[in-house]
Amino acid sequence: MSEQPSTEPAPSTEPETPPTDTPTDAPKPTETVDYWKNRSRENEKRAKDNADAAKRLAEIEEASKTEAQKAADRLAAAEKAATEASSSLARLEVALAKGLTPSQAKRLVGSTREELEADADELLKDIGDAARPRAPKPDPTQGRVPNGTPLDPRSADLAQIEADLKAGTRR
């Protein structure tokens, strides 16, 4: 039989050196406060520059519009305001007709008068009588009758019992 060579490594004769503290324990640049402060300042400056550029772009676009485009924009804004005003008026008219308060009128939803009326009816149904003022229920235990006897039925029974005991009719 033939001998096979060993694949095991030969033991090292060099002495092992213990690990020493090296500058790897120093914080990374991204872990320092100063690094992040500088990054924040850079981002703030970039955001301010972008906002200024956006303003300039809007001014240039506005200046480049023709008079017809400017008039069309004003017309669209006026139509939008008129539509909002008429829907607000219709909402308030329906609320007034149904007896709703102005804060309840804000909750009405619909684009036509019929839709607003249906929504108002539904709101009134949901609210029920909770929104309507009610007269307080009388409290029979308050006050006394003119002859000085209390109105409380329990007190009246005690007075009657005491009178019966004095008269000797009750044991």
N, CA, C and O atoms as a DFTB+ gen file, in Angstrom:
684 C
 N C O
     1  1       0.799      -1.167       0.000
     2  2       0.000       0.000       0.000
     3  2       0.854       1.247       0.000
     4  3       1.957       1.299       0.543
     5  1       0.276       2.251      -0.644
     6  2       1.042       3.486      -0.714
     7  2       0.555       4.467       0.345
     8  3      -0.607       4.467       0.749
     9  1       1.469       5.277       0.763
    10  2       1.106       6.253       1.786
    11  2       0.562       7.501       1.111
    12  3       1.107       7.987       0.120
    13  1      -0.514       7.997       1.670
    14  2      -1.083       9.237       1.151
    15  2      -0.586      10.399       1.993
    16  3      -0.459      10.296       3.213
    17  1      -0.309      11.504       1.319
    18  2       0.171      12.643       2.095
    19  2      -0.972      13.217       2.940
    20  3      -2.133      13.168       2.535
    21  1      -0.652      13.737       4.064
    22  2      -1.618      14.306       5.000
    23  2      -2.061      15.676       4.490
    24  3      -1.244      16.460       4.008
    25  1      -3.383      15.962       4.601
    26  2      -3.926      17.251       4.155
    27  2      -4.086      18.222       5.315
    28  3      -4.597      19.328       5.139
    29  1      -3.661      17.821       6.471
    30  2      -3.790      18.713       7.612
    31  2      -2.711      19.775       7.540
    32  3      -1.582      19.480       7.147
    33  1      -3.038      21.017       7.916
    34  2      -2.023      22.055       7.888
    35  2      -1.018      21.846       9.018
    36  3      -1.332      21.285      10.067
    37  1       0.127      22.290       8.779
    38  2       1.173      22.169       9.790
    39  2       0.936      23.222      10.862
    40  3       0.519      24.338      10.554
    41  1       1.194      22.879      12.103
    42  2       0.989      23.863      13.159
    43  2       1.927      25.044      12.965
    44  3       3.093      24.885      12.603
    45  1       1.388      26.232      13.216
    46  2       2.142      27.462      13.042
    47  2       3.068      27.661      14.234
    48  3       2.707      27.394      15.380
    49  1       4.238      28.124      13.940
    50  2       5.204      28.336      15.008
    51  2       5.225      29.788      15.454
    52  3       5.895      30.131      16.428
    53  1       4.482      30.658      14.733
    54  2       4.446      32.065      15.105
    55  2       3.494      32.251      16.284
    56  3       2.414      31.660      16.313
    57  1       3.886      33.056      17.235
    58  2       2.990      33.299      18.368
    59  2       1.823      34.178      17.927
    60  3       1.988      35.084      17.110
    61  1       0.647      33.899      18.474
    62  2      -0.545      34.681      18.149
    63  2      -0.492      36.009      18.861
    64  3      -0.148      36.073      20.041
    65  1      -0.831      37.073      18.153
    66  2      -0.822      38.392      18.779
    67  2      -2.250      38.730      19.182
    68  3      -3.189      38.539      18.410
    69  1      -2.400      39.232      20.401
    70  2      -3.754      39.599      20.821
    71  2      -4.226      40.819      20.045
    72  3      -3.417      41.664      19.661
    73  1      -5.594      40.922      19.801
    74  2      -6.109      42.088      19.070
    75  2      -5.893      43.355      19.898
    76  3      -6.044      43.348      21.120
    77  1      -5.549      44.408      19.232
    78  2      -5.332      45.683      19.917
    79  2      -6.425      46.650      19.506
    80  3      -7.066      46.483      18.469
    81  1      -6.628      47.672      20.342
    82  2      -7.617      48.699      20.006
    83  2      -7.063      49.528      18.862
    84  3      -5.999      50.139      18.967
    85  1      -7.794      49.533      17.792
    86  2      -7.382      50.273      16.615
    87  2      -8.361      51.399      16.376
    88  3      -9.387      51.464      17.054
    89  1      -8.088      52.276      15.450
    90  2      -9.012      53.379      15.202
    91  2     -10.349      52.925      14.632
    92  3     -11.169      53.781      14.300
    93  1     -10.615      51.629      14.500
    94  2     -11.909      51.164      13.993
    95  2     -13.017      51.413      15.011
    96  3     -14.197      51.351      14.666
    97  1     -12.648      51.697      16.273
    98  2     -13.659      51.984      17.285
    99  2     -14.187      53.409      17.154
   100  3     -15.172      53.749      17.808
   101  1     -13.577      54.239      16.347
   102  2     -14.028      55.615      16.151
   103  2     -15.355      55.593      15.398
   104  3     -15.584      54.708      14.573
   105  1     -16.223      56.552      15.671
   106  2     -17.529      56.559      14.986
   107  2     -17.369      56.831      13.500
   108  3     -16.457      57.536      13.067
   109  1     -18.265      56.262      12.749
   110  2     -18.275      56.485      11.310
   111  2     -18.712      57.928      11.059
   112  3     -19.381      58.524      11.904
   113  1     -18.348      58.488       9.925
   114  2     -18.749      59.882       9.668
   115  2     -20.256      60.066       9.664
   116  3     -20.737      61.141      10.023
   117  1     -21.015      59.053       9.271
   118  2     -22.468      59.196       9.221
   119  2     -23.109      59.060      10.599
   120  3     -24.319      59.238      10.743
   121  1     -22.306      58.748      11.607
   122  2     -22.854      58.594      12.947
   123  2     -22.639      59.832      13.809
   124  3     -23.044      59.842      14.971
   125  1     -22.021      60.861      13.279
   126  2     -21.752      62.052      14.079
   127  2     -22.864      63.076      13.909
   128  3     -23.553      63.113      12.890
   129  1     -23.016      63.893      14.921
   130  2     -24.043      64.930      14.909
   131  2     -23.704      66.007      13.884
   132  3     -24.583      66.516      13.187
   133  1     -22.429      66.343      13.802
   134  2     -22.026      67.390      12.861
   135  2     -22.326      66.997      11.419
   136  3     -22.719      67.840      10.612
   137  1     -22.144      65.744      11.100
   138  2     -22.439      65.274       9.746
   139  2     -23.901      65.520       9.414
   140  3     -24.218      66.032       8.340
   141  1     -24.792      65.158      10.328
   142  2     -26.222      65.291      10.052
   143  2     -26.658      66.749      10.070
   144  3     -27.565      67.125       9.327
   145  1     -26.041      67.568      10.894
   146  2     -26.352      69.000      10.878
   147  2     -25.996      69.597       9.528
   148  3     -26.770      70.368       8.959
   149  1     -24.819      69.239       9.014
   150  2     -24.406      69.760       7.712
   151  2     -25.341      69.291       6.608
   152  3     -25.698      70.064       5.719
   153  1     -25.738      68.021       6.668
   154  2     -26.687      67.494       5.666
   155  2     -28.013      68.246       5.733
   156  3     -28.603      68.569       4.703
   157  1     -28.474      68.519       6.948
   158  2     -29.734      69.237       7.121
   159  2     -29.643      70.643       6.527
   160  3     -30.561      71.090       5.839
   161  1     -28.553      71.324       6.790
   162  2     -28.367      72.670       6.239
   163  2     -28.345      72.637       4.709
   164  3     -28.926      73.508       4.061
   165  1     -27.688      71.649       4.140
   166  2     -27.637      71.515       2.678
   167  2     -29.034      71.303       2.110
   168  3     -29.404      71.913       1.106
   169  1     -29.810      70.435       2.760
   170  2     -31.169      70.161       2.272
   171  2     -32.068      71.383       2.414
   172  3     -32.897      71.639       1.540
   173  1     -31.920      72.143       3.497
   174  2     -32.723      73.360       3.670
   175  2     -32.398      74.370       2.572
   176  3     -33.296      75.002       2.015
   177  1     -31.104      74.519       2.263
   178  2     -30.696      75.455       1.215
   179  2     -31.253      75.020      -0.132
   180  3     -31.729      75.852      -0.905
   181  1     -31.197      73.725      -0.417
   182  2     -31.717      73.203      -1.684
   183  2     -33.230      73.417      -1.778
   184  3     -33.741      73.763      -2.843
   185  1     -33.951      73.211      -0.665
   186  2     -35.403      73.409      -0.677
   187  2     -35.752      74.878      -0.909
   188  3     -36.691      75.187      -1.642
   189  1     -34.993      75.785      -0.281
   190  2     -35.250      77.207      -0.480
   191  2     -34.992      77.601      -1.931
   192  3     -35.766      78.357      -2.518
   193  1     -33.910      77.093      -2.507
   194  2     -33.607      77.380      -3.911
   195  2     -34.706      76.855      -4.827
   196  3     -35.079      77.517      -5.796
   197  1     -35.226      75.667      -4.525
   198  2     -36.305      75.084      -5.346
   199  2     -37.582      75.912      -5.232
   200  3     -38.285      76.099      -6.226
   201  1     -37.893      76.409      -4.032
   202  2     -39.100      77.220      -3.863
   203  2     -38.982      78.521      -4.654
   204  3     -39.940      78.955      -5.293
   205  1     -37.805      79.139      -4.607
   206  2     -37.590      80.367      -5.386
   207  2     -37.727      80.097      -6.876
   208  3     -38.312      80.898      -7.604
   209  1     -37.192      78.980      -7.327
   210  2     -37.285      78.634      -8.748
   211  2     -38.738      78.379      -9.156
   212  3     -39.148      78.747     -10.257
   213  1     -39.509      77.754      -8.275
   214  2     -40.922      77.495      -8.584
   215  2     -41.691      78.814      -8.698
   216  3     -42.557      78.952      -9.562
   217  1     -41.380      79.781      -7.833
   218  2     -42.045      81.090      -7.917
   219  2     -41.724      81.775      -9.236
   220  3     -42.607      82.310      -9.906
   221  1     -40.449      81.750      -9.599
   222  2     -40.043      82.381     -10.857
   223  2     -40.724      81.718     -12.048
   224  3     -41.142      82.402     -12.983
   225  1     -40.838      80.392     -12.022
   226  2     -41.497      79.675     -13.116
   227  2     -42.971      80.080     -13.208
   228  3     -43.485      80.296     -14.305
   229  1     -43.647      80.181     -12.069
   230  2     -45.061      80.583     -12.089
   231  2     -45.216      81.997     -12.643
   232  3     -46.151      82.272     -13.394
   233  1     -44.298      82.894     -12.271
   234  2     -44.362      84.263     -12.795
   235  2     -44.148      84.280     -14.309
   236  3     -44.835      85.006     -15.028
   237  1     -43.205      83.488     -14.784
   238  2     -42.933      83.433     -16.228
   239  2     -44.133      82.873     -16.972
   240  3     -44.516      83.394     -18.019
   241  1     -44.733      81.806     -16.431
   242  2     -45.910      81.230     -17.091
   243  2     -47.066      82.225     -17.118
   244  3     -47.771      82.322     -18.122
   245  1     -47.268      82.965     -16.031
   246  2     -48.352      83.949     -15.982
   247  2     -48.095      85.072     -16.989
   248  3     -49.020      85.543     -17.652
   249  1     -46.856      85.490     -17.097
   250  2     -46.521      86.572     -18.029
   251  2     -46.666      86.131     -19.478
   252  3     -46.968      86.948     -20.348
   253  1     -46.453      84.848     -19.743
   254  2     -46.516      84.382     -21.123
   255  2     -47.945      84.097     -21.592
   256  3     -48.166      83.832     -22.773
   257  1     -48.905      84.149     -20.682
   258  2     -50.291      83.916     -21.100
   259  2     -50.790      85.086     -21.931
   260  3     -50.386      86.232     -21.737
   261  1     -51.672      84.768     -22.855
   262  2     -52.276      85.826     -23.659
   263  2     -53.440      86.416     -22.882
   264  3     -53.892      85.852     -21.885
   265  1     -53.906      87.534     -23.344
   266  2     -55.050      88.180     -22.690
   267  2     -56.280      87.277     -22.727
   268  3     -57.075      87.269     -21.788
   269  1     -56.436      86.524     -23.799
   270  2     -57.585      85.616     -23.908
   271  2     -57.500      84.514     -22.854
   272  3     -58.510      84.139     -22.258
   273  1     -56.290      83.996     -22.626
   274  2     -56.137      82.954     -21.606
   275  2     -56.405      83.518     -20.210
   276  3     -57.034      82.863     -19.379
   277  1     -55.926      84.731     -19.961
   278  2     -56.168      85.362     -18.658
   279  2     -57.659      85.595     -18.438
   280  3     -58.172      85.378     -17.341
   281  1     -58.345      86.033     -19.478
   282  2     -59.789      86.262     -19.377
   283  2     -60.523      84.942     -19.148
   284  3     -61.483      84.889     -18.379
   285  1     -60.074      83.884     -19.811
   286  2     -60.710      82.567     -19.626
   287  2     -60.509      82.077     -18.197
   288  3     -61.418      81.496     -17.605
   289  1     -59.325      82.307     -17.644
   290  2     -59.068      81.912     -16.260
   291  2     -59.959      82.685     -15.288
   292  3     -60.508      82.110     -14.349
   293  1     -60.098      83.994     -15.519
   294  2     -60.968      84.802     -14.649
   295  2     -62.419      84.342     -14.766
   296  3     -63.134      84.291     -13.766
   297  1     -62.855      84.011     -15.966
   298  2     -64.215      83.541     -16.180
   299  2     -64.453      82.221     -15.454
   300  3     -65.493      82.039     -14.822
   301  1     -63.501      81.308     -15.541
   302  2     -63.647      80.013     -14.865
   303  2     -63.715      80.200     -13.346
   304  3     -64.501      79.535     -12.671
   305  1     -62.891      81.106     -12.811
   306  2     -62.915      81.367     -11.368
   307  2     -64.249      81.980     -10.954
   308  3     -64.792      81.637      -9.903
   309  1     -64.777      82.883     -11.774
   310  2     -66.063      83.511     -11.461
   311  2     -67.205      82.496     -11.526
   312  3     -68.096      82.511     -10.677
   313  1     -67.181      81.622     -12.522
   314  2     -68.213      80.586     -12.623
   315  2     -68.161      79.638     -11.426
   316  3     -69.198      79.239     -10.897
   317  1     -66.964      79.287     -11.011
   318  2     -66.825      78.401      -9.852
   319  2     -67.391      79.068      -8.597
   320  3     -68.096      78.427      -7.817
   321  1     -67.085      80.345      -8.402
   322  2     -67.590      81.071      -7.233
   323  2     -69.113      81.174      -7.287
   324  3     -69.777      81.042      -6.259
   325  1     -69.672      81.408      -8.472
   326  2     -71.123      81.515      -8.608
   327  2     -71.797      80.175      -8.309
   328  3     -72.843      80.140      -7.661
   329  1     -71.212      79.089      -8.769
   330  2     -71.772      77.760      -8.502
   331  2     -71.755      77.453      -7.008
   332  3     -72.730      76.938      -6.461
   333  1     -70.638      77.773      -6.352
   334  2     -70.539      77.532      -4.909
   335  2     -71.558      78.377      -4.144
   336  3     -72.167      77.902      -3.185
   337  1     -71.739      79.615      -4.565
   338  2     -72.690      80.498      -3.892
   339  2     -74.125      80.004      -4.070
   340  3     -74.905      80.025      -3.118
   341  1     -74.482      79.562      -5.275
   342  2     -75.860      79.101      -5.493
   343  2     -76.127      77.798      -4.749
   344  3     -77.232      77.597      -4.247
   345  1     -75.140      76.911      -4.667
   346  2     -75.364      75.666      -3.912
   347  2     -75.467      75.957      -2.415
   348  3     -76.247      75.315      -1.710
   349  1     -74.686      76.917      -1.929
   350  2     -74.783      77.301      -0.519
   351  2     -76.147      77.921      -0.226
   352  3     -76.749      77.641       0.810
   353  1     -76.630      78.757      -1.135
   354  2     -77.947      79.374      -0.964
   355  2     -79.043      78.313      -0.951
   356  3     -79.933      78.358      -0.102
   357  1     -78.991      77.368      -1.873
   358  2     -80.002      76.314      -1.921
   359  2     -79.965      75.484      -0.640
   360  3     -81.012      75.118      -0.106
   361  1     -78.772      75.188      -0.150
   362  2     -78.628      74.396       1.085
   363  2     -79.265      75.145       2.264
   364  3     -79.978      74.546       3.070
   365  1     -79.005      76.457       2.360
   366  2     -79.569      77.242       3.463
   367  2     -81.086      77.395       3.342
   368  3     -81.792      77.373       4.350
   369  1     -81.592      77.552       2.108
   370  2     -83.041      77.667       1.915
   371  2     -83.750      76.386       2.342
   372  3     -84.782      76.441       3.011
   373  1     -83.204      75.237       1.961
   374  2     -83.805      73.949       2.336
   375  2     -83.741      73.778       3.847
   376  3     -84.705      73.326       4.464
   377  1     -82.619      74.133       4.438
   378  2     -82.471      73.998       5.893
   379  2     -83.469      74.874       6.623
   380  3     -84.060      74.447       7.615
   381  1     -83.665      76.093       6.144
   382  2     -84.631      76.997       6.771
   383  2     -86.047      76.449       6.635
   384  3     -86.828      76.502       7.585
   385  1     -86.379      75.928       5.468
   386  2     -87.718      75.380       5.249
   387  2     -87.976      74.153       6.115
   388  3     -89.108      73.915       6.534
   389  1     -86.933      73.377       6.382
   390  2     -87.098      72.143       7.170
   391  2     -86.888      72.377       8.669
   392  3     -87.085      71.461       9.468
   393  1     -86.491      73.590       9.057
   394  2     -86.306      73.891      10.470
   395  2     -84.959      73.449      11.025
   396  3     -84.839      73.171      12.218
   397  1     -83.957      73.384      10.176
   398  2     -82.623      72.994      10.623
   399  2     -81.819      74.230      11.021
   400  3     -82.088      75.336      10.552
   401  1     -80.852      74.034      11.872
   402  2     -79.956      75.121      12.262
   403  2     -78.896      75.307      11.181
   404  3     -78.704      74.421      10.348
   405  1     -78.201      76.456      11.183
   406  2     -77.133      76.652      10.185
   407  2     -76.025      75.597      10.277
   408  3     -75.471      75.202       9.251
   409  1     -75.696      75.140      11.479
   410  2     -74.661      74.107      11.583
   411  2     -75.149      72.773      11.027
   412  3     -74.356      71.998      10.494
   413  1     -76.443      72.501      11.146
   414  2     -76.989      71.285      10.545
   415  2     -77.081      71.433       9.029
   416  3     -76.963      70.451       8.296
   417  1     -77.293      72.667       8.561
   418  2     -77.391      72.908       7.113
   419  2     -76.068      72.588       6.420
   420  3     -76.064      72.178       5.260
   421  1     -74.952      72.771       7.115
   422  2     -73.650      72.471       6.516
   423  2     -73.515      70.994       6.186
   424  3     -72.722      70.628       5.318
   425  1     -74.263      70.151       6.852
   426  2     -74.148      68.704       6.652
   427  2     -74.999      68.188       5.484
   428  3     -74.892      67.023       5.101
   429  1     -75.833      69.049       4.929
   430  2     -76.680      68.622       3.814
   431  2     -75.827      68.399       2.568
   432  3     -74.937      69.191       2.256
   433  1     -76.118      67.298       1.859
   434  2     -75.355      66.928       0.667
   435  2     -76.326      66.731      -0.481
   436  3     -77.365      66.089      -0.328
   437  1     -75.977      67.292      -1.636
   438  2     -76.791      67.115      -2.827
   439  2     -76.505      68.212      -3.824
   440  3     -76.067      69.302      -3.456
   441  1     -76.754      67.922      -5.095
   442  2     -76.483      68.931      -6.118
   443  2     -77.766      69.599      -6.597
   444  3     -77.712      70.659      -7.220
   445  1     -78.916      68.996      -6.315
   446  2     -80.188      69.610      -6.701
   447  2     -81.012      69.886      -5.451
   448  3     -80.724      69.366      -4.373
   449  1     -82.027      70.699      -5.611
   450  2     -82.895      71.036      -4.480
   451  2     -83.600      69.783      -3.943
   452  3     -83.771      69.635      -2.733
   453  1     -84.008      68.884      -4.845
   454  2     -84.694      67.660      -4.425
   455  2     -83.769      66.777      -3.588
   456  3     -84.187      66.211      -2.579
   457  1     -82.507      66.663      -4.014
   458  2     -81.546      65.853      -3.246
   459  2     -81.301      66.464      -1.873
   460  3     -81.178      65.745      -0.882
   461  1     -81.229      67.796      -1.814
   462  2     -81.028      68.470      -0.529
   463  2     -82.225      68.264       0.396
   464  3     -82.058      68.046       1.596
   465  1     -83.427      68.333      -0.163
   466  2     -84.626      68.120       0.655
   467  2     -84.683      66.682       1.176
   468  3     -85.044      66.452       2.330
   469  1     -84.331      65.725       0.332
   470  2     -84.328      64.331       0.770
   471  2     -83.287      64.119       1.866
   472  3     -83.536      63.396       2.831
   473  1     -82.132      64.745       1.718
   474  2     -81.091      64.615       2.742
   475  2     -81.523      65.289       4.044
   476  3     -81.229      64.786       5.128
   477  1     -82.212      66.415       3.945
   478  2     -82.705      67.099       5.143
   479  2     -83.738      66.235       5.861
   480  3     -83.724      66.145       7.088
   481  1     -84.629      65.604       5.108
   482  2     -85.619      64.713       5.729
   483  2     -84.935      63.549       6.443
   484  3     -85.332      63.165       7.543
   485  1     -83.915      62.999       5.815
   486  2     -83.179      61.894       6.426
   487  2     -82.456      62.353       7.694
   488  3     -82.425      61.636       8.694
   489  1     -81.875      63.554       7.642
   490  2     -81.189      64.097       8.817
   491  2     -82.176      64.314       9.959
   492  3     -81.880      63.995      11.111
   493  1     -83.343      64.854       9.641
   494  2     -84.357      65.061      10.684
   495  2     -84.824      63.739      11.279
   496  3     -85.074      63.638      12.481
   497  1     -84.939      62.731      10.425
   498  2     -85.348      61.416      10.911
   499  2     -84.291      60.839      11.847
   500  3     -84.612      60.259      12.885
   501  1     -83.007      61.008      11.460
   502  2     -81.924      60.496      12.301
   503  2     -81.834      61.243      13.626
   504  3     -81.579      60.648      14.673
   505  1     -82.046      62.544      13.565
   506  2     -81.971      63.343      14.792
   507  2     -83.171      63.055      15.688
   508  3     -83.043      62.989      16.910
   509  1     -84.321      62.887      15.077
   510  2     -85.530      62.612      15.848
   511  2     -85.933      63.815      16.678
   512  3     -85.741      64.960      16.270
   513  1     -86.480      63.552      17.817
   514  2     -86.933      64.624      18.685
   515  2     -85.821      65.166      19.573
   516  3     -86.067      66.063      20.380
   517  1     -84.613      64.647      19.445
   518  2     -83.518      65.081      20.310
   519  2     -83.186      66.550      20.102
   520  3     -82.755      67.218      21.041
   521  1     -83.376      67.067      18.898
   522  2     -83.029      68.454      18.626
   523  2     -84.147      69.418      19.000
   524  3     -83.899      70.616      19.133
   525  1     -85.333      68.939      19.167
   526  2     -86.467      69.810      19.476
   527  2     -86.531      70.054      20.984
   528  3     -86.279      69.143      21.772
   529  1     -86.867      71.283      21.384
   530  2     -86.962      71.559      22.822
   531  2     -88.160      70.832      23.425
   532  3     -89.222      70.726      22.811
   533  1     -87.964      70.348      24.610
   534  2     -89.045      69.640      25.311
   535  2     -89.325      70.331      26.632
   536  3     -88.425      70.895      27.256
   537  1     -90.568      70.283      27.047
   538  2     -90.937      70.825      28.351
   539  2     -90.466      69.847      29.418
   540  3     -90.544      68.636      29.215
   541  1     -89.986      70.340      30.535
   542  2     -89.534      69.422      31.574
   543  2     -90.701      68.668      32.188
   544  3     -91.816      69.183      32.279
   545  1     -90.427      67.451      32.605
   546  2     -91.468      66.650      33.249
   547  2     -91.675      67.174      34.669
   548  3     -90.703      67.525      35.338
   549  1     -92.904      67.232      35.133
   550  2     -93.135      67.734      36.486
   551  2     -92.596      66.758      37.534
   552  3     -92.621      65.542      37.346
   553  1     -92.109      67.321      38.637
   554  2     -91.578      66.516      39.734
   555  2     -92.544      66.627      40.908
   556  3     -92.620      67.679      41.542
   557  1     -93.284      65.558      41.208
   558  2     -94.285      65.653      42.267
   559  2     -93.682      65.788      43.664
   560  3     -94.400      66.092      44.617
   561  1     -92.391      65.570      43.796
   562  2     -91.797      65.661      45.129
   563  2     -91.390      67.084      45.489
   564  3     -90.921      67.316      46.603
   565  1     -91.551      68.026      44.597
   566  2     -91.154      69.399      44.876
   567  2     -92.331      70.195      45.428
   568  3     -93.474      70.019      45.007
   569  1     -92.027      71.069      46.372
   570  2     -93.038      71.982      46.906
   571  2     -93.978      71.330      47.910
   572  3     -93.876      70.139      48.202
   573  1     -94.881      72.126      48.424
   574  2     -95.868      71.641      49.399
   575  2     -97.234      72.186      49.004
   576  3     -97.338      73.161      48.261
   577  1     -98.248      71.559      49.498
   578  2     -99.607      72.034      49.268
   579  2     -99.884      73.174      50.243
   580  3     -99.158      73.326      51.225
   581  1    -100.898      73.962      49.999
   582  2    -101.150      75.143      50.835
   583  2    -101.319      74.843      52.328
   584  3    -100.950      75.684      53.149
   585  1    -101.859      73.687      52.714
   586  2    -102.091      73.440      54.139
   587  2    -100.833      72.969      54.870
   588  3    -100.901      72.683      56.065
   589  1     -99.677      72.879      54.180
   590  2     -98.424      72.577      54.833
   591  2     -98.032      71.117      54.815
   592  3     -96.940      70.774      55.267
   593  1     -98.889      70.246      54.307
   594  2     -98.499      68.841      54.255
   595  2     -97.622      68.617      53.028
   596  3     -97.861      69.223      51.983
   597  1     -96.623      67.766      53.136
   598  2     -95.733      67.545      51.997
   599  2     -96.446      66.808      50.872
   600  3     -97.401      66.062      51.090
   601  1     -95.946      67.043      49.655
   602  2     -96.522      66.362      48.499
   603  2     -95.924      64.978      48.289
   604  3     -96.479      64.182      47.531
   605  1     -94.818      64.675      48.936
   606  2     -94.200      63.372      48.767
   607  2     -95.130      62.304      49.337
   608  3     -95.479      62.373      50.516
   609  1     -95.543      61.313      48.535
   610  2     -96.488      60.321      49.031
   611  2     -95.926      59.532      50.209
   612  3     -96.680      59.115      51.088
   613  1     -94.620      59.324      50.236
   614  2     -94.046      58.577      51.359
   615  2     -94.172      59.376      52.653
   616  3     -94.468      58.814      53.708
   617  1     -93.948      60.685      52.570
   618  2     -94.080      61.519      53.765
   619  2     -95.536      61.592      54.206
   620  3     -95.816      61.603      55.404
   621  1     -96.463      61.642      53.260
   622  2     -97.884      61.705      53.602
   623  2     -98.307      60.434      54.337
   624  3     -99.093      60.503      55.282
   625  1     -97.804      59.294      53.921
   626  2     -98.141      58.047      54.599
   627  2     -97.612      58.059      56.030
   628  3     -98.291      57.588      56.942
   629  1     -96.416      58.588      56.235
   630  2     -95.862      58.655      57.576
   631  2     -96.693      59.573      58.463
   632  3     -96.928      59.268      59.632
   633  1     -97.135      60.692      57.909
   634  2     -97.970      61.612      58.684
   635  2     -99.292      60.944      59.060
   636  3     -99.780      61.115      60.178
   637  1     -99.860      60.198      58.145
   638  2    -101.123      59.507      58.424
   639  2    -100.918      58.443      59.484
   640  3    -101.762      58.275      60.364
   641  1     -99.823      57.732      59.413
   642  2     -99.533      56.678      60.402
   643  2     -99.367      57.300      61.778
   644  3     -99.891      56.777      62.762
   645  1     -98.631      58.428      61.858
   646  2     -98.448      59.091      63.149
   647  2     -99.800      59.552      63.721
   648  3    -100.049      59.427      64.920
   649  1    -100.655      60.077      62.859
   650  2    -101.971      60.528      63.335
   651  2    -102.806      59.353      63.816
   652  3    -103.519      59.460      64.813
   653  1    -102.719      58.237      63.114
   654  2    -103.475      57.057      63.543
   655  2    -102.952      56.513      64.865
   656  3    -103.739      56.070      65.701
   657  1    -101.661      56.539      65.067
   658  2    -101.071      56.056      66.330
   659  2    -101.501      56.923      67.503
   660  3    -101.810      56.413      68.580
   661  1    -101.521      58.236      67.291
   662  2    -101.948      59.145      68.352
   663  2    -103.418      58.935      68.686
   664  3    -103.814      59.000      69.850
   665  1    -104.216      58.685      67.670
   666  2    -105.646      58.509      67.890
   667  2    -105.943      57.136      68.469
   668  3    -107.045      56.893      68.961
   669  1    -104.988      56.257      68.416
   670  2    -105.189      54.910      68.948
   671  2    -105.900      53.986      68.012
   672  3    -106.322      52.906      68.424
   673  1    -106.052      54.361      66.777
   674  2    -106.756      53.486      65.845
   675  2    -105.795      52.506      65.177
   676  3    -106.221      51.614      64.444
   677  1    -104.546      52.668      65.421
   678  2    -103.575      51.805      64.776
   679  2    -102.640      51.235      65.817
   680  3    -102.224      51.954      66.725
   681  1    -102.309      50.011      65.718
   682  2    -101.388      49.406      66.673
   683  2    -100.122      49.049      66.039
   684  3     -99.226      48.525      66.702
